[in-house]
Amino acid sequence: MPKASELKSGMVVEINGVAHAVKQVEVRNPSSRGASTLYKVRFTNLKTGQKLDESLKGTDMFKEADYARVKVQYSYQDGDSFIFMNSEDYTPYTLEREDIADQVGYLIEGLEGIVALLVDDAVISIELPAAVVLTIVETAPSIKGATAAGRTKTAKLSTGIEVQVPEYLETDEPIKVNTETGKFMSRA
């Protein structure tokens, strides 16, 4: 049973009988003497996706949830269902659009590096790679000499999401996008 002081991003613990993933841990040291260190932890409910912020003492105990992490590859979309395949034994897993609504814009067929969280042999959520390569399908024309300016423009990507990109980028260019923030990182 891990203590609050042992929690790390990516761990899965039970809170009130429900599996929660640790997303962020911030350590706070109070300045007064004798005060214990506080841990501000952000959890995500793996069934509903709701965020839960807790301030904990280092000695607070948690029950580690019974789960498995499996590497999967995104295969295809069937209506509002998204099919993923286990990279080792080729077991298919299905997730509905509402379960991964925030992540749909980063899924391209054949995308690898995805980690699925399994509870009782059912996928409850996925973790995308830190960055994905997507192609710009629509953007304003580039402006000559705009390389030095820090201005951006909106670009529509191959999956339908829109991101702000530097003015010098053109249509059909592949770019890297951060899956956590949804921001442009670099040319691919």
BATOR-914173 format. One record per residue: residue in one letter; x, y, z of N, C-alpha, C in turn. Coordinates in nm, 3 decimals, decimal comma. Last residue first. Layout:
BEGIN
residu | n_X | n_Y | n_Z | ca_X | ca_Y | ca_Z | c_X | c_Y | c_Z
A | X | Y | Z | X | Y | Z | X | Y | Z
...
//
This chain:
BEGIN
residu | n_X | n_Y | n_Z | ca_X | ca_Y | ca_Z | c_X | c_Y | c_Z
A | 0,791 | 1,785 | -3,841 | 0,823 | 1,642 | -3,823 | 0,938 | 1,601 | -3,910
R | 0,839 | 2,092 | -3,666 | 0,817 | 2,019 | -3,791 | 0,856 | 1,875 | -3,768
S | 0,702 | 2,108 | -3,329 | 0,805 | 2,130 | -3,430 | 0,759 | 2,069 | -3,562
M | 0,467 | 2,153 | -3,167 | 0,601 | 2,137 | -3,109 | 0,710 | 2,171 | -3,210
F | 0,148 | 2,294 | -3,101 | 0,252 | 2,267 | -3,199 | 0,387 | 2,255 | -3,129
K | -0,059 | 2,154 | -2,838 | 0,014 | 2,263 | -2,903 | 0,119 | 2,210 | -3,001
G | -0,193 | 1,990 | -2,665 | -0,255 | 2,017 | -2,794 | -0,185 | 2,127 | -2,871
T | -0,096 | 1,901 | -2,424 | -0,137 | 2,041 | -2,433 | -0,210 | 2,073 | -2,563
E | -0,061 | 1,623 | -2,470 | -0,110 | 1,672 | -2,340 | -0,169 | 1,812 | -2,354
T | 0,043 | 1,585 | -2,723 | -0,089 | 1,529 | -2,695 | -0,145 | 1,574 | -2,561
N | 0,195 | 1,812 | -2,936 | 0,198 | 1,760 | -2,800 | 0,058 | 1,712 | -2,765
V | 0,272 | 1,735 | -3,270 | 0,179 | 1,801 | -3,180 | 0,187 | 1,732 | -3,044
K | 0,475 | 1,794 | -3,551 | 0,461 | 1,723 | -3,424 | 0,369 | 1,804 | -3,334
I | 0,366 | 1,789 | -3,898 | 0,414 | 1,857 | -3,777 | 0,397 | 1,767 | -3,655
P | 0,401 | 1,788 | -4,253 | 0,381 | 1,712 | -4,129 | 0,441 | 1,788 | -4,010
E | 0,228 | 1,995 | -4,483 | 0,350 | 1,974 | -4,404 | 0,318 | 1,891 | -4,281
D | -0,006 | 2,057 | -4,621 | 0,059 | 1,929 | -4,650 | 0,193 | 1,908 | -4,577
T | 0,033 | 2,415 | -4,610 | -0,052 | 2,297 | -4,623 | 0,032 | 2,177 | -4,667
E | 0,313 | 2,553 | -4,420 | 0,218 | 2,548 | -4,532 | 0,135 | 2,420 | -4,526
L | 0,463 | 2,785 | -4,188 | 0,421 | 2,650 | -4,226 | 0,312 | 2,656 | -4,334
Y | 0,512 | 3,046 | -4,105 | 0,589 | 2,996 | -4,220 | 0,547 | 2,856 | -4,264
E | 0,367 | 3,109 | -3,873 | 0,318 | 3,155 | -4,003 | 0,389 | 3,094 | -4,123
P | 0,330 | 2,830 | -3,644 | 0,401 | 2,948 | -3,695 | 0,356 | 2,981 | -3,837
V | -0,005 | 2,736 | -3,535 | 0,127 | 2,702 | -3,589 | 0,197 | 2,831 | -3,633
Q | -0,255 | 2,614 | -3,328 | -0,183 | 2,735 | -3,370 | -0,043 | 2,693 | -3,414
V | -0,485 | 2,364 | -3,449 | -0,379 | 2,410 | -3,359 | -0,320 | 2,539 | -3,415
E | -0,771 | 2,160 | -3,465 | -0,705 | 2,282 | -3,507 | -0,603 | 2,323 | -3,403
I | -0,857 | 1,828 | -3,585 | -0,831 | 1,926 | -3,479 | -0,760 | 2,048 | -3,536
G | -0,876 | 1,652 | -3,799 | -0,986 | 1,746 | -3,776 | -0,961 | 1,848 | -3,666
T | -0,665 | 1,499 | -3,869 | -0,767 | 1,434 | -3,786 | -0,883 | 1,526 | -3,754
S | -0,498 | 1,671 | -4,017 | -0,559 | 1,556 | -4,084 | -0,668 | 1,487 | -4,002
L | -0,571 | 2,010 | -3,897 | -0,488 | 1,892 | -3,918 | -0,568 | 1,776 | -3,976
K | -0,573 | 2,351 | -3,966 | -0,656 | 2,232 | -3,947 | -0,571 | 2,112 | -3,985
A | -0,424 | 2,623 | -3,800 | -0,409 | 2,519 | -3,902 | -0,500 | 2,402 | -3,866
T | -0,393 | 2,970 | -3,743 | -0,466 | 2,846 | -3,717 | -0,447 | 2,750 | -3,834
K | -0,073 | 3,122 | -3,676 | -0,200 | 3,116 | -3,748 | -0,264 | 2,982 | -3,718
T | 0,149 | 3,348 | -3,500 | 0,096 | 3,217 | -3,536 | -0,033 | 3,233 | -3,615
R | 0,464 | 3,526 | -3,473 | 0,318 | 3,519 | -3,489 | 0,275 | 3,381 | -3,532
G | 0,725 | 3,595 | -3,442 | 0,672 | 3,492 | -3,353 | 0,522 | 3,478 | -3,365
A | 0,931 | 3,637 | -3,730 | 0,821 | 3,682 | -3,645 | 0,768 | 3,566 | -3,562
A | 1,108 | 3,512 | -3,898 | 1,161 | 3,574 | -3,776 | 1,051 | 3,615 | -3,680
T | 0,958 | 3,417 | -4,114 | 1,030 | 3,322 | -4,030 | 1,078 | 3,382 | -3,899
A | 0,828 | 3,561 | -4,303 | 0,762 | 3,550 | -4,173 | 0,838 | 3,459 | -4,076
G | 0,903 | 3,591 | -4,567 | 0,978 | 3,666 | -4,467 | 0,919 | 3,657 | -4,327
K | 0,583 | 3,550 | -4,702 | 0,727 | 3,554 | -4,728 | 0,795 | 3,642 | -4,623
I | 0,348 | 3,359 | -4,535 | 0,387 | 3,494 | -4,573 | 0,538 | 3,497 | -4,590
S | 0,144 | 3,087 | -4,646 | 0,257 | 3,140 | -4,570 | 0,295 | 3,277 | -4,624
P | -0,218 | 3,085 | -4,643 | -0,089 | 3,076 | -4,713 | 0,023 | 3,139 | -4,629
A | -0,388 | 2,917 | -4,373 | -0,368 | 3,036 | -4,456 | -0,232 | 3,024 | -4,526
T | -0,465 | 2,566 | -4,406 | -0,414 | 2,681 | -4,332 | -0,400 | 2,798 | -4,428
E | -0,525 | 2,225 | -4,396 | -0,580 | 2,354 | -4,433 | -0,521 | 2,463 | -4,344
V | -0,381 | 2,006 | -4,321 | -0,464 | 1,993 | -4,441 | -0,521 | 2,127 | -4,486
I | -0,082 | 1,897 | -4,185 | -0,168 | 2,016 | -4,201 | -0,248 | 1,997 | -4,329
T | -0,058 | 1,583 | -4,024 | -0,035 | 1,664 | -4,143 | -0,132 | 1,781 | -4,147
L | 0,114 | 1,475 | -3,725 | -0,008 | 1,495 | -3,803 | 0,024 | 1,589 | -3,919
V | 0,264 | 1,278 | -3,491 | 0,290 | 1,350 | -3,615 | 0,161 | 1,354 | -3,695
V | 0,252 | 1,329 | -3,134 | 0,213 | 1,255 | -3,255 | 0,243 | 1,343 | -3,377
A | 0,393 | 1,285 | -2,807 | 0,374 | 1,364 | -2,929 | 0,332 | 1,273 | -3,043
A | 0,369 | 1,100 | -2,598 | 0,383 | 1,243 | -2,567 | 0,358 | 1,332 | -2,688
P | 0,106 | 0,858 | -2,670 | 0,246 | 0,899 | -2,665 | 0,254 | 1,051 | -2,642
L | -0,182 | 0,829 | -2,446 | -0,120 | 0,851 | -2,577 | 0,029 | 0,877 | -2,562
E | -0,340 | 0,594 | -2,263 | -0,241 | 0,701 | -2,250 | -0,172 | 0,713 | -2,385
I | -0,685 | 0,511 | -2,209 | -0,559 | 0,497 | -2,281 | -0,470 | 0,616 | -2,250
S | -0,912 | 0,320 | -2,000 | -0,858 | 0,443 | -2,056 | -0,730 | 0,412 | -2,132
I | -1,015 | 0,070 | -1,965 | -1,092 | 0,182 | -1,909 | -1,037 | 0,316 | -1,956
V | -1,060 | -0,245 | -2,103 | -0,987 | -0,119 | -2,115 | -1,073 | -0,007 | -2,058
A | -1,082 | -0,530 | -1,898 | -1,154 | -0,433 | -1,980 | -1,074 | -0,303 | -1,984
D | -0,970 | -0,705 | -1,713 | -0,959 | -0,736 | -1,856 | -1,042 | -0,646 | -1,947
D | -0,992 | -0,558 | -1,470 | -1,075 | -0,677 | -1,495 | -1,083 | -0,709 | -1,643
V | -0,863 | -0,289 | -1,631 | -0,913 | -0,330 | -1,501 | -1,013 | -0,442 | -1,529
L | -0,596 | -0,158 | -1,814 | -0,697 | -0,263 | -1,806 | -0,733 | -0,290 | -1,661
L | -0,494 | 0,103 | -2,007 | -0,509 | 0,061 | -1,868 | -0,625 | -0,036 | -1,861
A | -0,268 | 0,109 | -2,279 | -0,406 | 0,092 | -2,233 | -0,404 | 0,047 | -2,087
V | -0,058 | 0,325 | -2,445 | -0,066 | 0,233 | -2,331 | -0,212 | 0,229 | -2,286
I | 0,084 | 0,362 | -2,766 | -0,031 | 0,386 | -2,678 | -0,028 | 0,282 | -2,567
G | 0,268 | 0,307 | -2,956 | 0,315 | 0,378 | -2,838 | 0,203 | 0,413 | -2,742
E | 0,127 | 0,377 | -3,285 | 0,184 | 0,290 | -3,182 | 0,229 | 0,374 | -3,064
L | -0,124 | 0,406 | -3,523 | -0,048 | 0,477 | -3,419 | -0,004 | 0,380 | -3,311
G | -0,286 | 0,297 | -3,715 | -0,152 | 0,242 | -3,703 | -0,067 | 0,310 | -3,597
E | -0,466 | 0,593 | -3,782 | -0,456 | 0,448 | -3,797 | -0,310 | 0,403 | -3,794
I | -0,444 | 0,833 | -3,524 | -0,433 | 0,803 | -3,666 | -0,411 | 0,653 | -3,677
L | -0,562 | 1,046 | -3,277 | -0,556 | 0,907 | -3,322 | -0,549 | 0,898 | -3,474
Y | -0,607 | 1,296 | -3,185 | -0,467 | 1,258 | -3,200 | -0,451 | 1,115 | -3,253
G | -0,877 | 1,334 | -3,144 | -0,809 | 1,417 | -3,244 | -0,664 | 1,381 | -3,268
V | -0,940 | 1,174 | -2,922 | -0,976 | 1,130 | -3,057 | -0,899 | 1,206 | -3,164
Q | -0,906 | 1,265 | -2,665 | -0,790 | 1,206 | -2,732 | -0,815 | 1,168 | -2,877
D | -1,141 | 1,347 | -2,552 | -1,031 | 1,444 | -2,559 | -0,913 | 1,394 | -2,641
A | -1,298 | 1,107 | -2,561 | -1,334 | 1,225 | -2,639 | -1,219 | 1,324 | -2,656
I | -1,301 | 0,846 | -2,472 | -1,173 | 0,905 | -2,511 | -1,193 | 1,032 | -2,591
D | -1,563 | 0,783 | -2,410 | -1,458 | 0,742 | -2,316 | -1,324 | 0,811 | -2,346
E | -1,716 | 0,859 | -2,627 | -1,728 | 0,939 | -2,504 | -1,621 | 0,903 | -2,401
R | -1,645 | 0,658 | -2,818 | -1,603 | 0,797 | -2,837 | -1,610 | 0,877 | -2,707
E | -1,541 | 0,348 | -2,658 | -1,640 | 0,435 | -2,721 | -1,589 | 0,579 | -2,727
L | -1,308 | 0,094 | -2,737 | -1,344 | 0,208 | -2,652 | -1,444 | 0,294 | -2,729
T | -1,206 | -0,242 | -2,744 | -1,293 | -0,138 | -2,799 | -1,319 | -0,031 | -2,695
Y | -0,935 | -0,448 | -2,839 | -1,006 | -0,378 | -2,732 | -1,086 | -0,265 | -2,795
P | -0,809 | -0,766 | -2,950 | -0,871 | -0,636 | -2,979 | -0,943 | -0,579 | -2,855
T | -0,492 | -0,910 | -2,912 | -0,627 | -0,905 | -2,858 | -0,688 | -0,769 | -2,892
Y | -0,226 | -0,957 | -2,990 | -0,324 | -0,914 | -3,091 | -0,469 | -0,920 | -3,043
D | -0,025 | -0,996 | -2,809 | -0,106 | -1,113 | -2,843 | -0,223 | -1,080 | -2,938
E | 0,122 | -0,743 | -2,829 | 0,187 | -0,872 | -2,806 | 0,103 | -0,991 | -2,851
S | -0,034 | -0,519 | -2,871 | 0,087 | -0,535 | -2,954 | 0,152 | -0,672 | -2,939
N | -0,380 | -0,524 | -2,898 | -0,267 | -0,553 | -2,811 | -0,146 | -0,583 | -2,899
M | -0,549 | -0,271 | -3,071 | -0,502 | -0,409 | -3,072 | -0,379 | -0,422 | -2,984
F | -0,860 | -0,091 | -3,069 | -0,717 | -0,097 | -3,041 | -0,676 | -0,243 | -3,035
I | -1,117 | 0,088 | -3,216 | -1,061 | -0,045 | -3,194 | -0,909 | -0,035 | -3,179
F | -1,383 | 0,283 | -3,118 | -1,244 | 0,287 | -3,160 | -1,179 | 0,155 | -3,120
S | -1,712 | 0,367 | -3,221 | -1,622 | 0,276 | -3,149 | -1,482 | 0,284 | -3,207
D | -1,891 | 0,499 | -3,373 | -1,840 | 0,571 | -3,256 | -1,750 | 0,483 | -3,170
G | -1,785 | 0,341 | -3,660 | -1,890 | 0,427 | -3,606 | -1,833 | 0,511 | -3,493
D | -1,494 | 0,228 | -3,596 | -1,616 | 0,165 | -3,646 | -1,733 | 0,242 | -3,587
Q | -1,156 | 0,286 | -3,673 | -1,278 | 0,337 | -3,611 | -1,397 | 0,270 | -3,678
Y | -0,854 | 0,093 | -3,600 | -0,951 | 0,160 | -3,686 | -1,071 | 0,207 | -3,604
S | -0,610 | 0,063 | -3,428 | -0,635 | -0,006 | -3,555 | -0,730 | 0,072 | -3,646
Y | -0,348 | 0,165 | -3,228 | -0,480 | 0,204 | -3,276 | -0,501 | 0,141 | -3,414
Q | -0,195 | -0,073 | -3,017 | -0,185 | 0,005 | -3,140 | -0,327 | 0,040 | -3,182
V | -0,067 | -0,101 | -2,680 | -0,164 | -0,127 | -2,786 | -0,134 | -0,036 | -2,905
K | 0,065 | -0,242 | -2,392 | 0,094 | -0,162 | -2,511 | -0,003 | -0,202 | -2,621
V | -0,096 | -0,226 | -2,078 | -0,069 | -0,306 | -2,198 | -0,040 | -0,211 | -2,314
R | -0,110 | -0,259 | -1,736 | -0,076 | -0,167 | -1,845 | -0,034 | -0,252 | -1,965
A | -0,369 | -0,348 | -1,509 | -0,256 | -0,387 | -1,593 | -0,236 | -0,280 | -1,699
Y | -0,475 | -0,348 | -1,162 | -0,483 | -0,307 | -1,301 | -0,363 | -0,361 | -1,377
D | -0,601 | -0,289 | -0,869 | -0,565 | -0,408 | -0,946 | -0,584 | -0,374 | -1,094
A | -0,464 | -0,007 | -0,691 | -0,571 | -0,072 | -0,768 | -0,515 | -0,191 | -0,845
E | -0,342 | 0,019 | -0,367 | -0,308 | 0,015 | -0,508 | -0,415 | -0,064 | -0,583
K | -0,472 | 0,229 | -0,130 | -0,472 | 0,091 | -0,177 | -0,443 | 0,094 | -0,326
F | -0,280 | 0,461 | 0,062 | -0,370 | 0,430 | -0,048 | -0,361 | 0,283 | -0,080
M | -0,229 | 0,671 | 0,352 | -0,212 | 0,545 | 0,279 | -0,318 | 0,530 | 0,169
D | -0,042 | 0,949 | 0,462 | -0,173 | 0,898 | 0,417 | -0,152 | 0,777 | 0,326
T | 0,202 | 1,059 | 0,518 | 0,173 | 0,929 | 0,578 | 0,038 | 0,872 | 0,536
G | 0,214 | 1,312 | 0,404 | 0,302 | 1,208 | 0,352 | 0,272 | 1,069 | 0,404
K | -0,118 | 1,437 | 0,356 | 0,004 | 1,427 | 0,437 | 0,085 | 1,311 | 0,381
L | -0,269 | 1,605 | 0,073 | -0,246 | 1,489 | 0,158 | -0,120 | 1,504 | 0,242
S | -0,523 | 1,741 | -0,107 | -0,403 | 1,778 | -0,031 | -0,384 | 1,671 | 0,075
E | -0,650 | 1,662 | -0,430 | -0,643 | 1,632 | -0,287 | -0,514 | 1,687 | -0,229
D | -0,870 | 1,681 | -0,699 | -0,752 | 1,739 | -0,636 | -0,758 | 1,714 | -0,487
L | -0,980 | 1,501 | -0,966 | -0,996 | 1,512 | -0,822 | -0,865 | 1,565 | -0,765
K | -1,162 | 1,493 | -1,272 | -1,040 | 1,523 | -1,199 | -1,073 | 1,540 | -1,051
Q | -1,329 | 1,231 | -1,451 | -1,332 | 1,350 | -1,366 | -1,200 | 1,367 | -1,292
G | -1,346 | 0,998 | -1,594 | -1,256 | 1,101 | -1,645 | -1,253 | 1,228 | -1,561
T | -1,489 | 0,776 | -1,517 | -1,564 | 0,894 | -1,560 | -1,477 | 1,002 | -1,621
K | -1,293 | 0,578 | -1,471 | -1,421 | 0,541 | -1,533 | -1,492 | 0,663 | -1,590
L | -1,071 | 0,693 | -1,353 | -1,052 | 0,620 | -1,478 | -1,182 | 0,578 | -1,545
N | -1,034 | 1,009 | -1,231 | -1,119 | 0,891 | -1,220 | -1,113 | 0,818 | -1,354
T | -0,724 | 1,137 | -1,162 | -0,827 | 1,130 | -1,264 | -0,902 | 0,999 | -1,246
F | -0,574 | 1,358 | -0,919 | -0,614 | 1,225 | -0,964 | -0,714 | 1,239 | -1,078
R | -0,318 | 1,549 | -0,804 | -0,432 | 1,551 | -0,895 | -0,455 | 1,410 | -0,945
V | -0,207 | 1,646 | -0,484 | -0,212 | 1,542 | -0,587 | -0,337 | 1,560 | -0,672
K | 0,015 | 1,789 | -0,282 | -0,105 | 1,826 | -0,357 | -0,107 | 1,734 | -0,479
Y | 0,133 | 1,708 | 0,024 | 0,139 | 1,665 | -0,115 | 0,008 | 1,702 | -0,181
L | 0,322 | 1,858 | 0,285 | 0,194 | 1,832 | 0,220 | 0,218 | 1,796 | 0,074
T | 0,512 | 1,777 | 0,570 | 0,511 | 1,807 | 0,428 | 0,375 | 1,770 | 0,369
S | 0,412 | 1,909 | 0,890 | 0,449 | 1,800 | 0,800 | 0,439 | 1,845 | 0,655
A | 0,567 | 2,138 | 1,113 | 0,458 | 2,108 | 1,020 | 0,503 | 2,000 | 0,923
G | 0,787 | 2,205 | 1,264 | 0,707 | 2,091 | 1,306 | 0,592 | 2,056 | 1,212
R | 0,773 | 2,551 | 1,186 | 0,842 | 2,436 | 1,244 | 0,744 | 2,325 | 1,281
S | 0,648 | 2,671 | 0,870 | 0,647 | 2,668 | 1,017 | 0,714 | 2,540 | 1,068
S | 0,642 | 2,640 | 0,595 | 0,758 | 2,708 | 0,654 | 0,760 | 2,700 | 0,807
P | 0,567 | 2,332 | 0,427 | 0,525 | 2,449 | 0,505 | 0,646 | 2,509 | 0,577
N | 0,630 | 2,223 | 0,117 | 0,695 | 2,222 | 0,248 | 0,651 | 2,347 | 0,325
R | 0,468 | 2,031 | -0,117 | 0,466 | 2,161 | -0,049 | 0,528 | 2,146 | 0,089
V | 0,484 | 1,882 | -0,431 | 0,527 | 1,874 | -0,291 | 0,531 | 2,015 | -0,233
E | 0,251 | 1,751 | -0,648 | 0,325 | 1,872 | -0,613 | 0,357 | 1,866 | -0,465
V | 0,178 | 1,537 | -0,908 | 0,211 | 1,543 | -0,765 | 0,296 | 1,667 | -0,741
Q | -0,064 | 1,425 | -1,141 | 0,033 | 1,527 | -1,103 | 0,054 | 1,525 | -0,953
K | -0,213 | 1,192 | -1,184 | -0,170 | 1,272 | -1,298 | -0,058 | 1,369 | -1,262
V | -0,294 | 0,873 | -1,096 | -0,224 | 0,991 | -1,046 | -0,171 | 1,067 | -1,168
A | -0,616 | 0,739 | -1,154 | -0,477 | 0,752 | -1,198 | -0,419 | 0,880 | -1,141
H | -0,834 | 0,535 | -0,966 | -0,795 | 0,670 | -1,005 | -0,648 | 0,668 | -1,047
A | -1,100 | 0,311 | -0,922 | -0,963 | 0,330 | -0,969 | -0,941 | 0,473 | -1,016
V | -1,292 | 0,308 | -0,626 | -1,287 | 0,339 | -0,769 | -1,142 | 0,366 | -0,809
G | -1,308 | 0,286 | -0,350 | -1,338 | 0,168 | -0,431 | -1,333 | 0,189 | -0,581
N | -1,217 | 0,534 | -0,255 | -1,358 | 0,496 | -0,236 | -1,398 | 0,381 | -0,329
I | -0,964 | 0,498 | -0,470 | -1,020 | 0,598 | -0,380 | -1,169 | 0,569 | -0,374
E | -0,680 | 0,314 | -0,558 | -0,824 | 0,313 | -0,534 | -0,861 | 0,422 | -0,437
V | -0,439 | 0,408 | -0,812 | -0,478 | 0,375 | -0,675 | -0,630 | 0,376 | -0,665
V | -0,177 | 0,394 | -1,034 | -0,322 | 0,380 | -1,023 | -0,354 | 0,332 | -0,882
M | 0,076 | 0,621 | -1,159 | 0,031 | 0,514 | -1,070 | -0,121 | 0,510 | -1,068
G | 0,123 | 0,851 | -1,307 | 0,102 | 0,726 | -1,380 | 0,058 | 0,610 | -1,293
S | 0,340 | 1,012 | -1,084 | 0,252 | 1,026 | -1,198 | 0,243 | 0,894 | -1,274
K | 0,352 | 0,862 | -0,760 | 0,418 | 0,917 | -0,877 | 0,316 | 0,923 | -0,991
L | 0,363 | 0,842 | -0,406 | 0,285 | 0,851 | -0,529 | 0,366 | 0,917 | -0,639
E | 0,488 | 0,845 | -0,164 | 0,543 | 0,754 | -0,265 | 0,469 | 0,761 | -0,398
S | 0,345 | 1,005 | 0,006 | 0,480 | 1,050 | -0,028 | 0,545 | 0,963 | -0,137
A | 0,118 | 0,855 | 0,050 | 0,107 | 0,973 | -0,036 | 0,244 | 1,021 | -0,080
K | 0,217 | 0,509 | 0,027 | 0,186 | 0,630 | 0,103 | 0,175 | 0,745 | 0,004
P | 0,086 | 0,202 | -0,107 | 0,172 | 0,320 | -0,114 | 0,122 | 0,434 | -0,024
M | 0,084 | -0,118 | 0,000 | 0,000 | 0,000 | 0,000 | 0,089 | 0,124 | 0,000
//
